């Protein structure tokens, strides 16, 4: 059996689906069947759910250290440089992982990469929980970051390639699901902190950060346990590699489509598919993909910079505005994330098939720009009315993030490129986005210390840049069959 055939993992197929046989003659036919699918897609839905489980892990692991870094600093007697090393290790791992993961996702397939990075999560989470010193902890967090960086390109590929093209639950809607999943994970980390604070004896509060980090192994182990029952290789990727028989089997097992390879199938096409290569990163900056890459990059970097400055600084912002206790600050942060960012993400999933990603991203950036200008003009609230208005501005920012750029930066990164370039496209996008995250997390405390609430004027430049890019490059990925570009003459 060839490497291509063996890599097209197929979940337990069961009986051959009944009904009319769908004859496959080329990779384009496989893509069309996925795009037009009206089947129940029980396994396909589960594949999407498992891929979103990977996104959940990404968000949880990135945010899990937020409420434990002070305890780690005290336990290991860290210098500021040591604290920075531990805090930033996962981000640097994610930058490296995104580049590697994008290439491997296109090279060896979605299934293999996804299953490998789950083991990264398990190993790294357990190593963090039992870390004897800051060097082991930083190394484990770097490995965890590799898993995070590798996972997003493959998760986005699964979401795009197991969803139909148009209508409710289309490719753009499936990809937008990453956003509420992300906010749900952040909320779970907040809730876990509250639970552990409540149940841990005061003499064992030093266990808190270890338990929070170690918990990340639990969902990864669940995914590993159910992978062989439901997970399959992407049928579009398998067909794109020339494995029509493997693609047909995946369609039968995951979609309930009675797909059969025709006797006159084009097994050796005159125009062979684009093969995975490190040079494909250069393809993102050529031809029709250049404008799409510029747009996807600008809106991702702008969204990441603004969101990280506000969301990760949210506890500090709330605390400084209202001088509340840490418990109240956690509860208010949790409420804002659930009621506005999470709800906005759900709205994005429901509305993008109707309105498109471009309009929703423009509106989301407009909300954010208005919110940040409002916060800058309010400054430090004096009195209840100004405090309430400042909270309203924070809520408006998170709502705009949820239904706008928070959801659809991934839509642009994933659906601007066909199957053969999707992995490197998302990998390239994530590498630059992670770099923006690192920069914003570094700059926000410095700018806030220098400018106080005037920092919001600086942050407002990010949604302004996103708006300008969208108005200059009017590209709508939702409902567009980008995978057909792999088969065009």
C-alpha positions as CSV (number, residue, x, y, z in Angstrom):
1,X,0.0,0.0,0.0
2,X,1.4,3.4,-0.9
3,X,2.0,6.2,1.5
4,X,-0.9,8.2,0.0
5,X,-3.3,5.4,0.3
6,X,-2.3,4.5,3.9
7,X,-2.5,8.1,5.0
8,X,-6.2,8.4,4.0
9,X,-7.4,7.1,7.3
10,X,-11.1,6.1,7.3
11,X,-13.2,5.7,10.4
12,X,-15.2,2.5,10.9
13,X,-17.3,2.4,7.7
14,X,-20.1,-0.1,8.7
15,X,-22.5,-1.0,5.8
16,X,-22.3,0.5,2.4
17,X,-24.9,3.3,2.2
18,X,-28.1,2.6,0.3
19,X,-29.4,4.7,-2.5
20,X,-28.1,5.8,-5.9
21,X,-24.4,5.4,-6.4
22,X,-22.4,8.6,-6.9
23,X,-19.7,8.0,-9.5
24,X,-16.3,9.7,-8.9
25,X,-14.1,10.4,-11.8
26,X,-11.8,13.1,-10.4
27,X,-10.9,15.0,-7.3
28,X,-13.3,17.8,-8.4
29,X,-16.2,15.3,-8.1
30,X,-15.2,14.6,-4.5
31,X,-15.1,18.3,-3.7
32,X,-18.5,18.8,-5.3
33,X,-20.1,16.0,-3.3
34,X,-18.9,17.5,-0.1
35,X,-20.0,21.0,-1.2
36,X,-23.5,19.8,-2.1
37,X,-24.0,17.3,0.6
38,X,-27.5,17.2,2.1
39,X,-26.9,14.0,4.1
40,X,-27.3,13.7,7.8
41,X,-23.4,13.7,7.9
42,X,-23.4,12.1,11.4
43,X,-19.7,11.2,11.3
44,X,-18.8,14.4,9.5
45,X,-20.5,16.4,12.2
46,X,-18.5,14.5,14.8
47,X,-15.3,15.1,12.9
48,X,-16.1,18.8,13.0
49,X,-16.8,18.6,16.8
50,X,-13.5,16.8,17.4
51,X,-11.6,19.4,15.4
52,X,-13.3,22.1,17.6
53,X,-12.2,20.1,20.6
54,X,-8.6,20.8,19.4
55,X,-9.5,24.5,19.2
56,X,-10.8,24.3,22.8
57,X,-7.5,22.9,23.9
58,X,-5.6,25.7,22.1
59,X,-7.5,28.4,23.9
60,X,-7.5,26.6,27.3
61,X,-3.8,26.0,27.3
62,X,-3.0,29.6,26.1
63,X,-5.1,31.1,28.9
64,X,-4.6,28.6,31.7
65,X,-1.5,30.3,33.1
66,X,-3.2,33.7,33.5
67,X,-4.2,33.3,37.1
68,X,-1.2,31.1,38.2
69,X,1.8,33.1,37.1
70,X,2.1,34.9,40.4
71,X,2.1,31.6,42.3
72,X,4.7,30.2,39.9
73,X,6.9,33.3,40.4
74,X,6.7,32.9,44.2
75,X,7.2,29.1,44.2
76,X,10.3,29.1,42.0
77,X,11.6,32.5,43.2
78,X,11.7,33.8,39.7
79,X,13.3,37.0,38.5
80,X,11.3,39.2,36.1
81,X,13.3,37.6,33.2
82,X,12.4,34.1,34.5
83,X,8.7,35.0,34.7
84,X,8.8,36.3,31.2
85,X,10.5,33.1,30.0
86,X,7.7,30.9,31.5
87,X,4.9,33.2,30.4
88,X,6.1,33.6,26.8
89,X,7.3,30.0,26.1
90,X,4.0,28.8,24.8
91,X,3.6,31.8,22.4
92,X,7.1,31.2,20.9
93,X,6.2,27.5,20.6
94,X,3.0,28.4,18.8
95,X,4.8,30.6,16.3
96,X,7.2,27.8,15.4
97,X,4.4,25.2,15.5
98,X,2.2,27.2,13.1
99,X,4.9,27.2,10.4
100,X,5.7,23.5,10.8
101,X,2.0,22.5,11.2
102,X,0.9,24.4,8.1
103,X,3.5,22.5,6.0
104,X,2.8,19.1,7.5
105,X,-1.0,19.5,7.2
106,X,-0.6,19.7,3.5
107,X,2.3,17.2,3.2
108,X,1.2,14.2,5.2
109,X,-2.5,14.8,5.7
110,X,-5.0,16.3,8.2
111,X,-5.6,13.1,10.2
112,X,-2.0,12.2,10.9
113,X,-1.1,15.7,12.1
114,X,-4.2,16.1,14.2
115,X,-3.6,12.8,16.1
116,X,0.1,13.6,16.6
117,X,-0.5,17.0,18.1
118,X,-3.0,15.5,20.6
119,X,-0.1,13.7,22.1
120,X,1.8,17.0,22.4
121,X,-1.0,18.3,24.5
122,X,-1.1,15.3,26.9
123,X,2.7,15.2,27.4
124,X,3.1,18.9,27.8
125,X,0.1,19.3,30.2
126,X,1.4,16.5,32.5
127,X,5.0,17.8,32.3
128,X,3.7,21.3,33.4
129,X,1.7,19.8,36.3
130,X,4.8,18.0,37.7
131,X,7.5,20.5,36.7
132,X,10.2,20.6,39.4
133,X,11.6,23.9,38.3
134,X,11.1,26.8,35.9
135,X,13.2,25.3,33.1
136,X,11.1,22.2,32.9
137,X,8.0,24.3,33.1
138,X,9.1,26.6,30.3
139,X,10.2,23.7,28.1
140,X,6.9,22.0,28.6
141,X,5.0,25.2,27.8
142,X,7.1,25.5,24.6
143,X,6.1,22.0,23.6
144,X,2.5,22.8,24.4
145,X,2.8,25.9,22.2
146,X,4.1,23.6,19.4
147,X,0.9,21.6,19.8
148,X,-1.2,24.8,19.7
149,X,0.5,26.1,16.6
150,X,0.3,22.8,14.8
151,X,-3.3,22.3,15.7
152,X,-5.0,25.4,14.3
153,X,-4.0,24.8,10.6
154,X,-5.2,21.2,10.7
155,X,-8.4,22.1,12.7
156,X,-9.3,24.8,10.2
157,X,-8.7,22.3,7.3
158,X,-11.0,19.8,8.9
159,X,-13.7,22.5,9.4
160,X,-13.5,23.7,5.8
161,X,-13.2,20.3,4.2
162,X,-16.0,18.5,6.1
163,X,-18.6,21.2,5.5
164,X,-20.9,22.1,2.6
165,X,-20.4,25.2,0.5
166,X,-23.6,27.1,0.9
167,X,-26.6,27.4,3.3
168,X,-26.8,27.0,7.0
169,X,-23.8,25.2,8.5
170,X,-21.6,26.1,5.4
171,X,-17.8,26.2,5.4
172,X,-17.7,29.8,6.7
173,X,-20.1,29.0,9.5
174,X,-18.2,25.9,10.5
175,X,-15.0,27.8,10.7
176,X,-16.6,30.6,12.6
177,X,-17.5,28.1,15.3
178,X,-13.8,28.3,16.4
179,X,-14.6,31.7,18.0
180,X,-17.4,30.7,20.5
181,X,-15.4,27.5,21.1
182,X,-12.4,29.7,22.1
183,X,-14.5,31.8,24.4
184,X,-16.0,28.8,26.0
185,X,-12.5,27.4,26.7
186,X,-11.5,30.7,28.3
187,X,-14.7,30.6,30.4
188,X,-14.0,27.1,31.5
189,X,-10.5,28.1,32.7
190,X,-12.1,30.9,34.7
191,X,-14.7,28.5,36.2
192,X,-12.0,26.0,37.0
193,X,-10.0,28.7,38.9
194,X,-13.1,29.6,40.9
195,X,-13.8,25.9,41.7
196,X,-10.3,25.1,42.8
197,X,-10.2,28.3,44.9
198,X,-13.3,27.0,46.6
199,X,-12.3,23.4,47.2
200,X,-8.5,23.6,47.8
201,X,-7.4,23.9,51.5
202,X,-5.6,27.2,52.1
203,X,-2.4,25.2,52.9
204,X,-2.5,23.7,49.3
205,X,-3.3,26.7,47.2
206,X,0.2,26.2,45.6
207,X,-1.3,23.2,43.8
208,X,-3.7,25.5,41.9
209,X,-1.6,26.3,38.9
210,X,-0.4,22.7,38.6
211,X,-4.0,21.4,38.6
212,X,-5.1,24.0,36.1
213,X,-2.3,23.2,33.7
214,X,-2.6,19.5,34.1
215,X,-6.3,19.5,33.4
216,X,-5.5,20.2,29.8
217,X,-4.5,16.6,29.4
218,X,-8.1,15.4,30.0
219,X,-9.9,16.6,26.8
220,X,-6.8,15.6,24.8
221,X,-7.1,12.0,26.2
222,X,-10.8,12.0,25.4
223,X,-10.1,13.0,21.8
224,X,-7.4,10.3,21.5
225,X,-9.8,7.7,22.9
226,X,-12.5,8.3,20.3
227,X,-10.3,9.1,17.3
228,X,-10.3,5.7,15.6
229,X,-14.1,5.4,15.9
230,X,-15.0,8.7,14.2
231,X,-12.0,10.6,12.8
232,X,-11.2,10.3,9.1
233,X,-8.8,11.9,6.7
234,X,-10.3,14.8,4.7
235,X,-11.9,13.3,1.6
236,X,-10.9,16.4,-0.5
237,X,-7.2,16.1,0.6
238,X,-7.1,12.4,-0.1
239,X,-8.6,13.0,-3.6
240,X,-6.2,15.8,-4.2
241,X,-3.4,13.4,-3.5
242,X,-4.7,11.1,-6.2
243,X,-6.4,8.6,-3.8
244,X,-9.9,8.5,-5.2
245,X,-10.6,5.1,-3.7
246,X,-9.7,6.4,-0.2
247,X,-11.8,9.5,-0.7
248,X,-14.8,7.4,-1.8
249,X,-14.5,5.3,1.3
250,X,-14.4,8.4,3.5
251,X,-17.6,9.7,1.8
252,X,-19.3,6.5,2.5
253,X,-18.3,6.3,6.1
254,X,-18.6,10.0,7.1
255,X,-21.3,11.3,4.9
256,X,-23.5,8.3,4.1
257,X,-22.9,8.9,0.4
258,X,-22.8,5.8,-1.8
259,X,-19.7,7.0,-3.6
260,X,-18.0,4.7,-6.1
261,X,-14.9,5.3,-8.3
262,X,-15.9,5.1,-11.9
263,X,-14.1,2.7,-14.3
264,X,-13.1,5.7,-16.4
265,X,-11.9,7.7,-13.4
266,X,-9.0,10.1,-14.1
267,X,-6.4,8.5,-11.8
268,X,-3.5,10.2,-13.6
269,X,-4.8,13.7,-14.5
270,X,-3.0,15.7,-17.1
271,X,-2.6,18.6,-14.6
272,X,-1.3,16.9,-11.4
273,X,-2.3,18.5,-8.1
274,X,0.0,20.9,-6.4
275,X,2.3,18.9,-4.1
276,X,3.1,20.1,-0.6
277,X,6.4,22.0,-0.4
278,X,8.0,24.6,1.8
279,X,8.0,26.7,-1.4
280,X,4.2,26.9,-1.2
281,X,4.6,29.6,1.4
282,X,5.9,31.7,-1.5
283,X,2.8,30.8,-3.5
284,X,0.7,32.8,-1.0
285,X,2.4,35.9,-2.3
286,X,1.8,35.4,-6.0
287,X,-1.1,35.9,-8.4
288,X,-4.6,35.9,-7.1
289,X,-3.5,34.8,-3.6
290,X,-1.4,38.0,-2.9
291,X,-4.4,40.3,-2.3
292,X,-6.1,37.6,-0.2
293,X,-3.0,37.0,1.9
294,X,-2.5,40.8,2.5
295,X,-6.2,41.1,3.6
296,X,-6.2,38.0,5.8
297,X,-2.9,39.0,7.4
298,X,-3.9,42.6,8.1
299,X,-7.2,41.8,9.7
300,X,-5.7,38.9,11.7
301,X,-2.9,41.0,13.0
302,X,-5.2,43.9,13.8
303,X,-7.8,41.7,15.5
304,X,-5.1,39.9,17.6
305,X,-3.4,43.1,18.7
306,X,-6.6,44.8,19.8
307,X,-8.2,41.7,21.4
308,X,-5.2,40.7,23.3
309,X,-4.6,44.2,24.7
310,X,-8.2,44.4,25.8
311,X,-9.2,40.8,26.7
312,X,-6.0,39.8,28.5
313,X,-5.8,43.2,30.1
314,X,-9.5,43.0,31.0
315,X,-9.0,42.0,34.7
316,X,-6.5,44.9,35.1
317,X,-8.9,47.3,33.3
318,X,-11.9,46.3,35.5
319,X,-9.8,46.3,38.7
320,X,-8.4,49.8,38.0
321,X,-11.8,51.2,36.9
322,X,-13.8,49.9,39.8
323,X,-11.2,49.0,42.5
324,X,-12.9,45.6,43.0
325,X,-11.6,42.4,44.6
326,X,-10.0,39.7,42.5
327,X,-13.0,37.5,42.9
328,X,-15.3,40.2,41.6
329,X,-12.9,40.9,38.8
330,X,-12.9,37.3,37.7
331,X,-16.7,37.1,37.8
332,X,-17.1,40.3,35.8
333,X,-14.5,39.1,33.2
334,X,-16.3,35.8,32.9
335,X,-19.7,37.5,32.5
336,X,-18.4,39.9,29.8
337,X,-16.8,37.0,27.8
338,X,-19.9,34.8,28.0
339,X,-22.6,37.5,27.5
340,X,-20.9,39.4,24.7
341,X,-17.9,37.7,23.1
342,X,-19.4,34.2,23.2
343,X,-22.8,35.4,22.1
344,X,-21.3,37.4,19.3
345,X,-19.5,34.3,18.1
346,X,-22.8,32.3,18.1
347,X,-24.3,35.2,16.0
348,X,-21.4,34.9,13.6
349,X,-22.1,31.2,13.0
350,X,-25.8,31.8,12.4
351,X,-25.6,34.9,10.3
352,X,-22.5,34.5,8.1
353,X,-24.2,32.2,5.5
354,X,-26.8,35.0,5.0
355,X,-24.7,38.2,5.2
356,X,-21.1,37.0,4.4
357,X,-17.9,37.4,6.3
358,X,-16.9,40.7,4.7
359,X,-20.0,42.7,6.0
360,X,-19.8,41.1,9.4
361,X,-16.1,41.8,9.8
362,X,-16.6,45.4,8.7
363,X,-19.4,45.9,11.3
364,X,-17.4,44.2,14.0
365,X,-14.4,46.5,13.5
366,X,-16.7,49.5,13.5
367,X,-18.1,48.4,16.8
368,X,-14.6,48.0,18.2
369,X,-13.4,51.4,16.9
370,X,-16.4,53.1,18.5
371,X,-15.8,51.3,21.8
372,X,-12.1,52.1,22.0
373,X,-12.6,55.7,21.1
374,X,-15.3,55.8,23.7
375,X,-13.0,54.3,26.4
376,X,-10.3,56.8,25.5
377,X,-12.6,59.7,25.8
378,X,-14.1,58.5,29.1
379,X,-10.7,58.0,30.6
380,X,-10.8,56.9,34.3
381,X,-14.5,56.8,35.2
382,X,-15.6,59.3,37.9
383,X,-19.0,58.3,39.3
384,X,-21.5,55.5,38.5
385,X,-22.7,56.8,35.1
386,X,-19.2,57.0,33.6
387,X,-18.3,53.6,35.0
388,X,-21.5,52.1,33.5
389,X,-20.7,53.7,30.2
390,X,-17.1,52.3,30.3
391,X,-18.5,48.8,30.9
392,X,-20.8,49.3,28.0
393,X,-17.9,50.2,25.8
394,X,-16.0,47.0,26.9
395,X,-19.1,45.0,26.2
396,X,-19.5,46.6,22.7
397,X,-15.8,45.8,21.9
398,X,-16.2,42.1,22.9
399,X,-19.5,41.8,21.0
400,X,-17.9,43.3,17.9
401,X,-15.0,40.9,18.3
402,X,-17.3,37.9,18.6
403,X,-19.4,38.4,15.5
404,X,-16.8,40.2,13.4
405,X,-13.0,39.8,13.3
406,X,-12.8,37.3,16.1
407,X,-14.8,34.7,14.1
408,X,-13.9,35.7,10.5
409,X,-10.2,36.2,10.6
410,X,-10.1,32.4,10.5
411,X,-12.6,32.4,7.7
412,X,-10.3,34.5,5.6
413,X,-7.2,32.6,6.5
414,X,-8.8,29.2,5.7
415,X,-11.1,29.9,2.7
416,X,-8.8,32.2,0.8
417,X,-6.8,29.2,-0.4
418,X,-7.7,25.8,-1.9
419,X,-7.0,22.4,-0.4
420,X,-3.4,22.3,-1.6
421,X,-2.5,25.6,0.1
422,X,-4.9,25.6,3.0
423,X,-2.4,24.3,5.6
424,X,0.4,26.7,4.7
425,X,-2.1,29.5,4.3
426,X,-3.4,29.1,7.9
427,X,0.1,28.4,9.2
428,X,1.5,31.6,7.7
429,X,-1.5,33.6,9.0
430,X,-1.1,32.1,12.5
431,X,2.6,32.7,12.6
432,X,2.1,36.5,12.0
433,X,-0.9,36.6,14.3
434,X,1.0,35.0,17.2
435,X,3.8,37.5,16.7
436,X,1.2,40.2,16.9
437,X,-0.2,38.7,20.1
438,X,3.3,38.5,21.6
439,X,3.9,42.2,20.7
440,X,0.5,43.4,22.2
441,X,1.0,41.4,25.4
442,X,4.4,43.0,25.8
443,X,3.4,46.5,24.8
444,X,0.1,46.8,26.7
445,X,1.5,47.1,30.2
446,X,4.2,49.5,29.0
447,X,1.8,51.7,27.1
448,X,-0.8,51.6,30.0
449,X,1.9,52.6,32.5
450,X,2.9,55.5,30.2
451,X,-0.4,56.7,28.8
452,X,-2.9,55.4,31.4
453,X,-6.3,55.2,29.7
454,X,-4.9,57.1,26.7
455,X,-3.6,53.7,25.6
456,X,-7.1,53.1,24.1
457,X,-6.2,55.7,21.4
458,X,-3.3,53.5,20.4
459,X,-5.3,50.3,20.5
460,X,-7.9,51.9,18.3
461,X,-5.4,52.1,15.4
462,X,-5.8,48.3,15.1
463,X,-9.5,48.1,14.1
464,X,-9.0,51.2,12.0
465,X,-6.3,49.4,10.0
466,X,-8.6,46.4,9.7
467,X,-11.4,48.5,8.3
468,X,-9.1,50.2,5.8
469,X,-7.9,46.8,4.5
470,X,-11.4,45.5,4.1
471,X,-12.5,48.6,2.3
472,X,-9.5,48.4,-0.1
473,X,-9.8,44.7,-0.7
474,X,-13.4,43.6,-1.0
475,X,-12.9,39.8,-0.9
476,X,-15.8,37.6,0.2
477,X,-14.8,34.0,1.0
478,X,-18.2,32.7,2.3
479,X,-20.0,30.7,-0.4
480,X,-17.1,30.8,-2.9
481,X,-15.8,27.5,-4.1
482,X,-12.1,28.1,-3.5
483,X,-11.2,24.4,-3.7
484,X,-12.2,24.5,-7.4
485,X,-9.0,26.6,-8.0
486,X,-7.0,23.4,-7.5
487,X,-8.8,21.8,-10.5
488,X,-8.9,24.8,-12.8
489,X,-7.0,24.5,-16.1
